[in-house]
């Protein structure tokens, strides 16, 4: 009996997805735009099927139509590619410094990025000895206004965008300490802008406090946040300089220059 090669590419189980992949691979093989007829021939699909799928891909901006009847890969792929690149670079740059900071303070250290109106946890360094009841899983999400890293991103926005965020989300709370009023959030965001660091005072989870510092890229843009989580009674403000220094170290690896920061 012949064993399957575990390294062989596995075809998608949904036919329409497989066909979309085929069309995108055809488009990727040429630098210039390609006619519907040529795409159909190279993909081995009927022109009507090719046209329908390309229109669906164009709706999502995965495919562009520079001229009637011609197609090329769309800018959405570039946006997604840059997002993935940014995440991978930040994670790679942060992993060792995060672990070193964790060794110093013996509390969970989290790396988070913004995605829409939430932060997403993309890496963490922690141990069972930290005494934390809850450690956010990688891939977990939380609202911006309830987290220290989220407040960093809100502080990087202009006031109009902060108000728009409040309107969209309604500033729903998770605990009695949650900031659920725009005026309170604006005061908090103003403090973050002033001091460059942010805190979560049991606003996401009772019994858990956090502090965060920003990570910036070579353009001075806030791309991620580094945070320390600890039981509320054990979070120490003396950790803040260590946290800031670690975030600055990661930022420097990404090409950030001291003092160069910009709003989104």
C-alpha positions as a printed NumPy array, in Angstrom:
array([[  0.   ,   0.   ,   0.   ],
       [  1.408,   3.419,  -0.998],
       [  1.554,   6.005,   1.768],
       [  0.436,   9.55 ,   1.081],
       [  3.144,  12.167,   0.923],
       [  2.567,  14.399,   3.978],
       [  4.356,  17.295,   2.247],
       [  2.121,  17.25 ,  -0.82 ],
       [ -0.246,  20.174,  -1.296],
       [ -3.811,  19.416,  -0.282],
       [ -6.528,  20.652,  -2.619],
       [ -9.413,  22.634,  -1.102],
       [-12.494,  20.534,  -0.431],
       [-14.879,  23.228,  -1.739],
       [-14.801,  23.387,  -5.527],
       [-15.545,  27.099,  -5.838],
       [-12.623,  27.941,  -3.51 ],
       [-10.309,  25.697,  -5.5  ],
       [-11.353,  27.478,  -8.688],
       [-10.778,  30.89 ,  -7.146],
       [ -7.277,  29.815,  -6.096],
       [ -6.655,  28.628,  -9.656],
       [ -7.737,  31.968, -11.102],
       [ -5.548,  33.922,  -8.694],
       [ -2.558,  31.723,  -9.561],
       [ -3.161,  32.426, -13.244],
       [ -3.271,  36.158, -12.571],
       [ -0.104,  35.892, -10.465],
       [  1.759,  34.354, -13.416],
       [  1.573,  37.603, -15.421],
       [  2.654,  41.11 , -14.454],
       [  0.189,  42.799, -16.777],
       [ -3.588,  42.495, -16.89 ],
       [ -4.93 ,  39.377, -18.652],
       [ -8.003,  39.002, -20.815],
       [-10.956,  36.929, -19.686],
       [-10.387,  34.529, -22.577],
       [ -6.751,  33.879, -21.672],
       [ -7.569,  33.425, -17.992],
       [-10.336,  30.979, -18.868],
       [ -8.032,  28.944, -21.106],
       [ -5.163,  28.796, -18.613],
       [ -7.506,  27.887, -15.737],
       [ -9.39 ,  25.288, -17.773],
       [-12.72 ,  26.839, -16.847],
       [-15.704,  27.87 , -18.943],
       [-15.666,  31.611, -19.724],
       [-19.009,  32.189, -17.976],
       [-17.729,  30.476, -14.802],
       [-14.479,  32.425, -14.977],
       [-16.36 ,  35.697, -15.418],
       [-18.635,  35.034, -12.449],
       [-15.798,  34.1  , -10.117],
       [-13.646,  37.037, -11.177],
       [-16.545,  39.396, -10.528],
       [-16.917,  37.954,  -7.028],
       [-13.188,  38.394,  -6.415],
       [-13.367,  41.953,  -7.757],
       [-16.165,  42.744,  -5.29 ],
       [-13.781,  41.871,  -2.469],
       [-10.939,  43.828,  -4.152],
       [ -8.878,  40.672,  -4.532],
       [ -8.979,  41.28 ,  -8.287],
       [ -8.917,  44.573, -10.227],
       [-10.412,  45.358, -13.646],
       [ -8.169,  48.073, -15.161],
       [-10.003,  47.784, -18.489],
       [-13.26 ,  46.1  , -19.529],
       [-12.626,  42.397, -20.033],
       [ -9.158,  42.356, -18.435],
       [ -8.11 ,  41.432, -14.904],
       [ -5.141,  41.51 , -12.541],
       [ -4.508,  40.84 ,  -8.869],
       [ -6.057,  43.478,  -6.601],
       [ -4.742,  45.794,  -3.919],
       [ -6.544,  43.924,  -1.159],
       [ -3.903,  41.2  ,  -1.463],
       [ -1.193,  43.787,  -0.902],
       [ -3.028,  45.115,   2.147],
       [ -3.375,  41.639,   3.629],
       [  0.211,  40.778,   2.763],
       [  1.498,  43.882,   4.503],
       [ -0.659,  43.113,   7.528],
       [  0.734,  39.584,   7.773],
       [  4.28 ,  40.874,   7.25 ],
       [  3.8  ,  43.462,   9.965],
       [  2.517,  40.881,  12.424],
       [  5.29 ,  38.431,  11.713],
       [  7.973,  41.101,  11.992],
       [  6.59 ,  42.451,  15.25 ],
       [  6.258,  38.984,  16.734],
       [  9.755,  37.974,  15.67 ],
       [ 11.238,  41.165,  17.074],
       [  9.254,  40.919,  20.33 ],
       [  9.577,  37.278,  21.313],
       [ 12.997,  37.286,  23.014],
       [ 12.583,  40.686,  24.764],
       [  9.145,  39.568,  25.992],
       [ 10.593,  36.439,  27.54 ],
       [ 13.392,  38.404,  29.18 ],
       [ 10.89 ,  40.856,  30.673],
       [  8.795,  37.967,  31.958],
       [ 11.834,  36.494,  33.706],
       [ 12.367,  39.809,  35.493],
       [  8.824,  40.354,  36.731],
       [  7.35 ,  36.81 ,  36.749],
       [  4.038,  38.069,  35.384],
       [  2.4  ,  37.532,  31.984],
       [  3.671,  39.738,  29.156],
       [  1.358,  40.137,  26.164],
       [  1.869,  41.342,  22.604],
       [ -1.264,  42.737,  20.937],
       [ -2.235,  44.465,  17.71 ],
       [ -5.277,  46.408,  16.611],
       [ -7.826,  44.89 ,  14.279],
       [-10.802,  47.163,  13.727],
       [-12.406,  48.067,  17.043],
       [-10.573,  45.345,  18.972],
       [ -7.112,  44.265,  19.943],
       [ -5.892,  40.777,  19.076],
       [ -3.373,  38.943,  21.25 ],
       [ -0.628,  37.596,  18.972],
       [  1.993,  36.424,  21.477],
       [  2.496,  36.003,  25.215],
       [  5.131,  35.017,  27.744],
       [  3.889,  33.604,  31.018],
       [  4.235,  30.781,  33.537],
       [  1.931,  29.041,  35.994],
       [  3.785,  30.725,  38.857],
       [  2.36 ,  34.119,  37.927],
       [ -0.795,  33.431,  39.937],
       [ -3.024,  34.71 ,  37.139],
       [ -6.429,  33.091,  36.997],
       [ -6.964,  34.066,  33.368],
       [ -4.32 ,  34.294,  30.651],
       [ -5.556,  35.575,  27.319],
       [ -5.103,  33.007,  24.567],
       [ -3.219,  33.906,  21.425],
       [ -5.852,  34.956,  18.911],
       [ -8.162,  36.227,  21.65 ],
       [ -9.815,  39.619,  21.235],
       [-10.985,  42.453,  23.453],
       [-12.545,  45.91 ,  22.919],
       [-10.118,  48.811,  22.621],
       [-11.591,  50.886,  25.454],
       [-11.373,  48.062,  27.997],
       [ -7.672,  47.26 ,  27.566],
       [ -4.41 ,  49.074,  28.154],
       [ -3.115,  48.334,  24.647],
       [ -6.448,  49.337,  23.154],
       [ -6.193,  52.714,  24.861],
       [ -2.785,  53.229,  23.249],
       [ -4.404,  52.802,  19.839],
       [ -7.281,  55.123,  20.724],
       [ -4.744,  57.702,  21.878],
       [ -3.028,  57.43 ,  18.488],
       [ -6.352,  58.358,  16.825],
       [ -7.556,  61.939,  16.576],
       [-10.46 ,  62.979,  18.855],
       [-13.015,  62.67 ,  16.06 ],
       [-12.092,  59.028,  15.492],
       [-12.321,  58.322,  19.203],
       [-15.852,  59.731,  19.235],
       [-16.716,  57.685,  16.152],
       [-15.429,  54.573,  17.916],
       [-17.617,  55.33 ,  20.927],
       [-20.652,  55.748,  18.691],
       [-20.012,  52.508,  16.796],
       [-19.4  ,  50.344,  19.835],
       [-21.631,  51.975,  22.42 ],
       [-18.74 ,  51.572,  24.905],
       [-20.183,  48.395,  26.397],
       [-18.679,  47.492,  29.761],
       [-17.476,  44.205,  31.223],
       [-17.012,  45.213,  34.867],
       [-18.044,  47.984,  37.252],
       [-14.735,  49.714,  36.431],
       [-15.26 ,  49.76 ,  32.665],
       [-15.219,  53.155,  30.946],
       [-18.678,  53.308,  29.417],
       [-19.057,  57.093,  29.027],
       [-17.375,  59.078,  26.264],
       [-16.242,  61.866,  28.588],
       [-14.465,  59.393,  30.868],
       [-12.839,  57.68 ,  27.91 ],
       [-11.664,  60.997,  26.465],
       [-10.061,  61.931,  29.811],
       [ -8.326,  58.558,  29.921],
       [ -7.107,  58.827,  26.335],
       [ -5.781,  62.329,  27.03 ],
       [ -3.692,  60.934,  29.906],
       [ -2.347,  58.211,  27.637],
       [ -1.291,  60.817,  25.069],
       [  0.388,  62.835,  27.817],
       [  2.34 ,  60.007,  29.447],
       [  2.771,  57.583,  26.542],
       [  1.637,  54.568,  28.558],
       [ -1.772,  53.131,  29.394],
       [ -3.451,  51.191,  32.193],
       [ -6.398,  48.849,  32.581],
       [ -7.779,  49.054,  36.115],
       [ -9.891,  45.877,  36.254],
       [-11.908,  47.196,  33.307],
       [-11.856,  43.997,  31.264],
       [-11.744,  41.487,  34.12 ],
       [-12.21 ,  42.001,  37.837],
       [ -9.055,  41.1  ,  39.712],
       [ -6.745,  41.77 ,  36.778],
       [ -4.861,  44.995,  36.075],
       [ -2.584,  45.782,  33.137],
       [ -0.113,  48.38 ,  31.936],
       [  1.   ,  48.882,  28.338],
       [  3.589,  50.654,  26.212],
       [  3.528,  51.129,  22.464],
       [  5.645,  49.532,  19.746],
       [  6.336,  51.69 ,  16.69 ],
       [  7.607,  50.988,  13.176],
       [ 10.132,  52.843,  11.037],
       [  7.481,  55.391,  10.062],
       [  6.669,  56.215,  13.672],
       [  3.33 ,  54.426,  13.45 ],
       [  1.935,  52.526,  16.416],
       [  1.801,  48.906,  15.227],
       [  1.468,  46.927,  18.466],
       [  1.36 ,  47.18 ,  22.216],
       [  3.296,  45.367,  24.911],
       [  1.455,  44.841,  28.178],
       [  1.981,  43.336,  31.605],
       [ -0.99 ,  41.633,  33.272],
       [ -1.09 ,  40.842,  36.983],
       [ -3.493,  40.243,  39.838],
       [ -4.862,  43.639,  40.805],
       [ -3.097,  43.712,  44.167],
       [  0.289,  42.779,  42.691],
       [  0.724,  45.086,  39.708],
       [  3.72 ,  47.294,  40.515],
       [  4.273,  50.712,  38.943],
       [  8.032,  50.137,  39.213],
       [  7.68 ,  47.682,  36.318],
       [  6.733,  50.543,  34.004],
       [ 10.312,  51.633,  33.116],
       [ 11.215,  48.002,  32.334],
       [  8.104,  47.671,  30.168],
       [  8.836,  50.918,  28.338],
       [ 12.464,  49.943,  27.767],
       [ 11.402,  46.585,  26.342],
       [  8.857,  48.201,  24.024],
       [ 11.516,  50.695,  22.889],
       [ 13.938,  47.847,  22.208],
       [ 11.368,  46.102,  20.   ],
       [ 10.549,  49.383,  18.252],
       [ 14.234,  49.965,  17.525],
       [ 14.455,  46.519,  15.942],
       [ 11.591,  47.571,  13.647],
       [ 13.517,  50.691,  12.647],
       [ 11.737,  53.192,  14.873],
       [ 13.636,  56.356,  15.754],
       [ 13.279,  57.822,  19.276],
       [ 10.847,  60.71 ,  19.426],
       [  9.336,  60.026,  16.001],
       [  5.674,  59.224,  16.552],
       [  2.629,  60.008,  14.474],
       [ -1.117,  59.686,  14.789],
       [ -2.962,  57.268,  12.513]])
